[in-house]
Amino acid sequence: MLWVGVLALLFVLGTEATEAGLKGRITQQGLDYGRQVGMQVLKAQLEKISIPDQSGTYSVPVIGDVHYTVSEIRIQDFQLPESAVGFVPGTGIKLSISDAKIMITANWHVQVLFIKDGGSCDLTVEGLSISAVLGVTRDDSGRPAVWKDACSSSIGALHVTFHGGSSWLYNLFTGALEGPLRDIINSNLCPQVGNAIGDLEEVLKTIPVSAPIDPFAEIDYSLISVPQITDLHMDLDFKGEFYQVGHHSEPPFPPAAFSIPDQNNQMLYIGVSEFFANSAGYVYFMSGVLQTNLTNDMIPKESPIHLNTESFGAFIPELPKLYPNMSMMLQLSALKQPMLTCLPGSLDVTAYGSILAFVILPNSTLAPVFLLQLDASVKAQVVVSEQKIGGSVALNNFSLSLIHSDVGPFKVDTLQTLLSWALRLVVLPKVNEKLSEGFPLPTIANLRLVNPSVTVNQGHVLIASDVQYSAKQSTAASNVPK
């Protein structure tokens, strides 16, 4: 549980790639917070832990062999005055606990020759120290892997006091017991650390490496290389790519190299590349969902212009002559995926599409009347919440060109003004509604971002944040530092 607490700041990981679409950094501040959380979790769990009954035989001078059984073992108090956690460059994480004290109560039963006796006892372990290094890497499946790289332990003193039965007699010989018991407990500390790390490794093997977004897209959060560990931070490179559900094909543009700036002031940093966003645009384009229809019932009633042949007749004179008093529909479709460009302090999205205009005939069939090509650019903003990254867009530039007309040639200047207004009023609100839902960030359950900040750099967006852990249904949650 202590290692889980320390590693609660690690991400979900997974596969091979050339460059990362997402990057993460955990700093020393993040590790220190993980240590605080881990200690709170550890203390809460120790109150609930069930220790198996112990039995065996030991030899006491004069008395001889004593057969014993210790039952109902309970940890009554656990004091951790000193603990520290830090990075081991190139390897993983080191956890040190010094001068810990554990107080245990239990019932005892002994048999010496033909004499049986029993009662209760108190056991106090003082000056307990453990230093362990947890190695962190990536396995063949792309998930994180951990191992016990090093471990050492020591116990300063162990005291046993018997109560009940002939406890006055056994207390005379506790000095003979305390040394062997101290050696037994100390010899089991590092193996138990190894068992805990092994349990953590089994949990990590079950972590999913992708997140579904909707029926069309999912995100691959796989780790593409071994974590890079320095004495100040741990850097993680994720695939960070959108895929079509059930069809994992790569986009026609590769991810570009980028790096997280040399910052360590907050617990967590997440770098989101242009490639991450552009792979989303490619998936939705290939899925055929970057298309929408504009009809007259979507235009506000107070608008001076509506989607009908009379309104469009102001700049296409032949249209109302051929189709008098008829409603129209505009079909907006992407010609290729939209592309995001990150510049210092600015996010720009360029979109390429077409507008196919139809007249809705009295029998409800559609008659195509003209085809336009549009080029548009929008300014984007990034919004980060506790677990998601989202945003919004606003129209920057918009231009039209006539590709084909079935109602004679016409100038597109006035129509361009009309459609620019329609994009701002109808299309972009739909896009912003989708973006406002956000896309999940690669975090572990029970963690949330605290006061995240967003900076737009060349080629990527940098999210810097502290985190807060909330243990579900845990009495320790209220004591976790914030």
C-alpha positions in Angstrom: 0.0 0.0 0.0 2.9 2.3 0.7 4.3 1.8 -2.8 0.9 2.3 -4.3 0.7 5.6 -2.5 4.1 6.6 -3.7 3.3 5.5 -7.3 -0.1 7.1 -7.3 1.3 9.9 -9.4 2.3 7.5 -12.2 0.3 7.3 -15.4 -1.4 4.5 -17.3 1.1 3.3 -19.9 1.8 1.0 -23.3 3.4 0.3 -27.2 6.1 1.3 -29.7 6.4 4.5 -31.6 9.1 6.9 -33.0 8.1 10.1 -31.2 5.7 10.7 -28.4 2.3 12.4 -28.8 2.0 13.0 -25.1 4.7 13.5 -22.5 4.5 13.4 -18.7 6.8 14.5 -15.9 6.6 13.7 -12.3 8.8 15.9 -10.1 10.3 15.6 -6.6 7.4 17.6 -5.3 5.1 15.0 -6.8 7.0 12.2 -5.2 6.9 14.0 -1.8 3.2 14.3 -2.1 2.9 10.7 -3.0 5.0 9.8 0.1 2.5 11.8 2.3 -0.4 10.1 0.7 1.3 6.7 1.0 2.0 7.1 4.7 -1.7 8.1 5.3 -2.8 5.1 3.4 -0.4 2.8 5.1 -1.5 3.9 8.6 -5.1 3.4 7.7 -4.4 -0.1 6.3 -2.4 -1.2 9.2 -5.4 -0.7 11.5 -7.3 -3.2 9.4 -4.6 -5.7 8.6 -5.1 -9.3 9.7 -1.9 -11.0 10.8 -2.0 -14.8 10.8 -1.4 -16.7 14.0 2.2 -17.7 14.6 3.5 -20.9 16.2 6.8 -22.6 16.8 9.4 -23.7 19.2 12.3 -21.8 20.9 14.8 -22.8 23.5 15.2 -20.9 26.7 18.2 -21.6 29.0 17.3 -23.7 32.1 13.6 -24.1 31.0 14.3 -25.9 27.8 12.2 -26.0 24.6 9.0 -23.9 24.7 6.2 -24.6 22.3 4.3 -21.4 21.6 1.2 -20.1 19.7 0.6 -16.4 19.2 -2.9 -15.4 18.1 -5.2 -12.4 17.6 -2.2 -10.3 16.6 -3.1 -6.6 16.2 -1.0 -3.6 15.3 -2.1 -0.9 17.9 0.2 1.9 16.8 2.6 2.7 14.0 4.8 5.7 14.3 6.8 7.0 11.3 8.8 10.1 12.5 11.1 10.0 9.5 10.5 9.0 5.9 11.9 10.2 2.5 11.4 9.4 -1.1 13.5 10.3 -4.1 14.6 9.4 -7.6 17.4 7.1 -8.4 18.8 8.2 -11.8 18.4 5.6 -14.4 16.7 3.1 -12.1 13.6 4.2 -10.2 12.4 5.4 -6.8 14.0 5.0 -3.4 11.9 5.0 -0.2 13.5 5.3 3.2 11.8 4.9 6.6 13.9 5.7 9.7 13.3 5.2 13.4 9.9 3.8 13.0 8.0 2.3 16.0 5.4 -0.5 16.0 3.4 -1.6 19.0 1.6 -5.0 18.7 -0.7 -6.8 21.1 -1.5 -10.5 20.9 -2.6 -13.6 23.0 -0.1 -16.3 23.8 -0.2 -19.9 24.7 2.9 -22.0 25.7 3.7 -25.5 26.6 6.8 -26.5 28.5 7.1 -30.2 29.1 3.6 -31.0 30.5 2.8 -27.5 31.6 0.4 -25.3 29.6 -0.1 -21.6 30.1 -1.4 -18.5 28.3 -2.3 -14.9 28.5 -1.7 -11.7 26.5 1.5 -9.9 25.5 2.8 -6.6 24.2 5.5 -6.4 21.6 7.3 -3.1 20.8 9.6 -2.7 17.8 11.8 0.4 18.0 14.3 2.0 15.7 13.0 0.1 12.6 14.6 1.4 9.4 14.0 0.2 5.8 15.6 1.5 2.6 14.3 0.1 -0.6 14.7 0.9 -4.3 11.8 0.3 -6.7 13.0 -0.1 -10.2 10.7 1.3 -12.9 10.7 0.2 -16.5 8.5 -0.8 -19.4 7.6 -4.4 -20.3 7.1 -6.0 -23.7 3.4 -5.2 -23.8 4.1 -1.5 -23.1 2.7 -1.5 -19.6 4.9 -0.3 -16.7 7.0 -2.9 -14.9 8.6 -2.7 -11.4 11.0 -4.8 -9.5 12.9 -4.7 -6.1 16.3 -3.3 -7.1 17.7 -3.1 -3.6 16.6 -3.4 0.0 18.1 -3.1 3.5 16.6 -3.1 7.0 17.5 -3.0 10.6 15.7 -3.0 14.0 17.2 -1.1 16.9 15.3 -2.8 19.7 12.5 -5.2 20.4 10.7 -5.6 23.8 8.2 -8.3 24.8 6.1 -8.1 28.0 3.8 -11.0 29.0 0.5 -10.5 30.9 -1.7 -13.2 32.6 -0.9 -16.8 33.5 2.6 -17.2 34.8 3.7 -14.0 33.0 6.0 -13.1 35.9 8.0 -16.2 35.1 8.2 -15.7 31.4 9.1 -12.0 31.8 12.2 -13.2 33.5 13.3 -14.7 30.2 12.1 -12.1 27.7 15.7 -11.0 27.2 16.5 -14.4 25.7 13.5 -14.1 23.4 13.9 -10.5 22.2 17.1 -11.1 20.3 15.9 -14.0 18.2 12.5 -12.4 17.6 14.3 -9.2 16.4 16.4 -11.2 14.0 13.3 -13.1 12.7 11.3 -9.9 12.1 14.3 -8.1 10.5 15.0 -11.0 8.2 11.4 -10.9 6.9 11.2 -7.2 6.2 12.9 -7.1 2.8 11.2 -10.3 1.6 7.9 -8.7 2.5 8.8 -5.5 0.6 9.6 -7.8 -2.4 6.2 -9.4 -2.0 4.5 -6.0 -2.0 6.3 -5.0 -5.1 5.4 -8.3 -6.8 1.7 -7.6 -5.9 2.1 -4.1 -7.5 3.5 -5.6 -10.6 0.5 -7.9 -11.0 -1.8 -4.9 -10.7 0.2 -2.9 -13.3 -0.2 -5.8 -15.7 -4.0 -5.3 -15.7 -3.9 -1.5 -16.4 -5.6 -0.6 -19.7 -3.5 1.3 -22.2 -6.3 2.9 -24.2 -9.4 5.0 -23.5 -12.6 4.9 -25.6 -13.9 8.4 -26.5 -17.0 7.7 -28.5 -18.2 5.2 -31.1 -15.6 6.5 -33.6 -12.4 7.1 -31.6 -10.2 5.9 -28.9 -6.9 7.1 -27.5 -3.7 5.1 -27.1 -1.8 6.1 -24.0 0.9 3.5 -24.3 4.4 4.1 -23.1 6.9 4.1 -26.0 10.1 4.0 -24.1 11.6 3.2 -20.7 11.0 6.1 -18.3 13.9 8.6 -18.2 14.8 9.2 -14.5 17.1 11.9 -13.2 17.6 13.1 -9.6 14.9 15.8 -10.1 12.2 14.1 -12.1 10.8 11.1 -14.0 9.9 11.7 -17.7 7.4 9.5 -19.5 6.8 9.3 -23.2 3.3 8.2 -24.3 2.1 7.2 -27.8 -0.6 9.8 -27.4 -2.6 9.0 -30.6 -6.2 8.8 -31.6 -7.3 5.7 -33.5 -10.5 4.7 -35.2 -12.3 2.1 -33.2 -11.5 -1.3 -34.6 -9.1 0.1 -37.2 -5.6 1.2 -36.0 -4.1 2.9 -39.0 -1.4 5.6 -38.8 -2.2 9.1 -40.1 -0.2 10.4 -43.1 1.8 12.7 -40.9 4.3 11.5 -38.2 4.7 13.0 -34.7 7.4 15.6 -34.4 9.9 15.6 -31.6 9.3 17.9 -28.6 10.4 18.1 -25.0 9.0 19.4 -21.8 10.8 22.7 -20.7 13.2 22.4 -17.8 10.6 23.0 -15.1 10.2 21.3 -11.7 8.1 23.8 -9.7 4.9 21.8 -9.7 4.1 18.1 -9.1 3.1 17.2 -12.6 3.6 18.3 -16.2 1.8 17.1 -19.3 3.0 18.0 -22.8 0.2 17.7 -25.5 1.7 17.8 -29.0 0.1 19.0 -32.2 0.2 15.4 -33.4 -2.1 14.3 -30.6 -4.8 16.8 -31.7 -4.2 16.3 -35.4 -4.5 12.5 -35.1 -8.0 13.2 -33.6 -8.9 15.3 -36.6 -7.7 12.6 -39.0 -9.7 9.9 -37.2 -12.9 11.9 -37.3 -12.3 12.9 -40.9 -11.7 9.2 -41.9 -14.8 8.2 -39.9 -17.0 10.6 -42.0 -18.3 12.5 -39.1 -16.8 15.9 -40.1 -20.0 16.7 -41.9 -23.0 18.7 -41.0 -26.2 19.9 -42.7 -27.6 23.4 -42.2 -31.3 23.8 -42.7 -33.6 26.8 -42.4 -35.0 25.7 -39.1 -31.6 26.0 -37.6 -31.4 29.8 -38.4 -32.8 32.1 -35.7 -36.2 33.6 -36.7 -35.0 37.1 -36.2 -32.2 36.7 -38.8 -32.6 38.9 -41.9 -31.4 36.0 -44.1 -32.8 32.5 -44.2 -31.9 29.3 -46.0 -34.4 29.7 -48.9 -34.2 30.6 -52.6 -35.6 34.1 -52.0 -32.9 35.1 -49.6 -30.2 33.6 -51.8 -31.7 35.3 -54.8 -30.1 38.5 -53.6 -26.7 37.3 -54.9 -27.8 34.4 -57.2 -30.5 35.9 -59.4 -31.2 32.7 -61.3 -31.9 30.7 -58.2 -35.4 32.0 -57.3 -36.4 32.0 -61.0 -35.7 28.2 -61.3 -36.9 27.3 -57.7 -39.3 29.9 -56.5 -40.1 30.1 -52.7 -38.3 26.9 -51.8 -36.2 26.0 -48.8 -32.6 25.1 -49.0 -30.0 23.0 -47.3 -26.2 23.4 -47.1 -24.1 20.4 -46.6 -20.7 21.2 -45.0 -18.0 18.5 -45.4 -14.3 18.4 -44.6 -12.1 17.8 -47.7 -9.3 16.6 -45.4 -8.5 16.6 -41.7 -8.2 19.9 -39.9 -4.7 20.8 -38.8 -3.6 22.3 -35.5 -0.5 24.5 -35.3 1.0 25.4 -31.9 2.9 28.7 -31.8 4.2 30.4 -28.7 1.0 31.8 -27.1 -1.2 30.9 -30.0 -3.3 27.9 -31.2 -4.4 28.0 -34.8 -6.6 25.4 -36.6 -6.9 25.4 -40.4 -9.9 23.6 -41.9 -10.5 22.7 -45.6 -14.0 21.9 -46.7 -16.7 22.1 -49.2 -20.3 23.5 -49.2 -22.8 21.7 -51.4 -26.1 23.6 -51.7 -29.4 21.9 -52.3 -32.9 23.1 -53.0 -35.5 21.1 -51.1 -38.2 20.3 -53.8 -41.9 20.0 -53.0 -41.6 16.2 -53.0 -38.8 16.5 -50.4 -36.1 15.4 -52.8 -32.9 17.5 -53.0 -31.7 19.3 -56.1 -28.0 20.3 -56.1 -27.5 23.9 -57.2 -23.8 24.9 -56.5 -20.6 23.7 -54.9 -18.2 25.9 -53.0 -14.7 25.3 -51.5 -14.0 26.9 -48.2 -10.8 27.5 -46.4 -11.1 28.6 -42.7 -8.8 29.2 -39.8 -9.8 29.5 -36.2 -8.2 30.5 -33.0 -8.3 27.8 -30.3 -8.2 27.8 -26.5 -7.3 24.9 -24.3 -9.3 24.2 -21.1 -8.1 21.7 -18.5 -10.3 20.4 -15.8 -9.6 17.8 -13.0 -9.4 14.8 -15.4 -10.0 16.1 -19.0 -8.5 18.4 -21.6 -11.0 20.3 -23.8 -11.3 23.7 -25.4 -13.1 26.0 -27.7 -12.6 27.6 -31.1 -13.5 31.0 -32.6 -13.5 31.9 -36.4 -10.4 33.8 -37.5 -10.4 33.8 -41.3 -12.9 32.5 -43.8 -12.8 32.4 -47.6 -15.0 30.8 -50.4 -14.4 30.0 -54.0 -17.0 28.7 -56.5 -16.2 25.2 -57.9 -19.4 24.5 -59.8 -22.9 26.1 -60.3 -26.1 24.7 -61.8 -27.8 28.1 -61.5 -25.3 30.2 -63.5 -22.1 32.0 -62.4 -22.3 34.4 -59.4 -20.0 36.2 -57.1 -19.4 34.7 -53.7 -18.5 37.8 -51.7 -22.0 38.3 -50.2 -22.5 34.6 -49.8 -19.2 34.4 -48.0 -20.4 37.0 -45.5 -23.6 35.0 -45.0 -21.9 31.7 -44.5 -19.3 33.2 -42.2 -22.1 34.4 -40.0 -23.8 30.9 -40.2 -20.5 29.2 -39.2 -20.2 31.5 -36.1 -23.9 31.1 -35.2 -24.5 27.4 -35.9 -21.5 25.3 -36.8 -18.9 26.4 -34.3 -21.3 26.1 -31.4 -21.7 22.5 -32.3 -17.9 22.0 -32.4 -17.5 23.8 -29.1 -20.1 21.7 -27.5 -18.1 18.6 -28.5 -14.8 20.1 -27.3 -16.4 21.2 -24.0 -17.0 17.5 -23.2 -13.2 17.1 -23.1 -11.0 14.1 -23.7 -9.7 12.1 -20.7 -6.1 12.7 -19.6 -4.0 9.7 -18.7 -4.3 9.6 -14.9 -4.9 7.0 -12.2 -8.2 6.8 -10.4 -8.7 8.9 -7.3 -6.3 11.6 -8.5 -7.5 15.0 -9.7 -5.6 18.0 -11.0 -5.4 21.1 -8.7 -5.2 24.6 -10.3 -3.8 23.4 -13.6 -2.2 26.1 -15.9 -1.8 25.9 -19.7 1.0 27.4 -21.7 1.2 27.2 -25.5 4.7 26.5 -26.8 6.2 25.8 -30.2 4.7 22.5 -31.3 2.9 21.6 -28.1 0.7 22.7 -25.2 2.2 22.4 -21.7 -0.1 21.7 -18.7 1.4 22.2 -15.3 -0.5 21.2 -12.2 -0.4 19.9 -8.7 -2.6 16.9 -7.8 -4.8 15.8 -5.0 -5.6 12.2 -4.0 -9.0 11.2 -2.6 -9.3 7.7 -1.3 -12.8 6.4 -2.0 -14.6 5.1 1.1 -11.5 5.7 3.2 -11.4 7.2 6.6 -7.8 8.4 5.8 -9.0 10.6 3.0 -9.9 13.5 5.2 -6.4 13.6 6.6 -4.6 13.5 3.2 -2.7 16.8 2.7 -4.1 19.1 0.2 
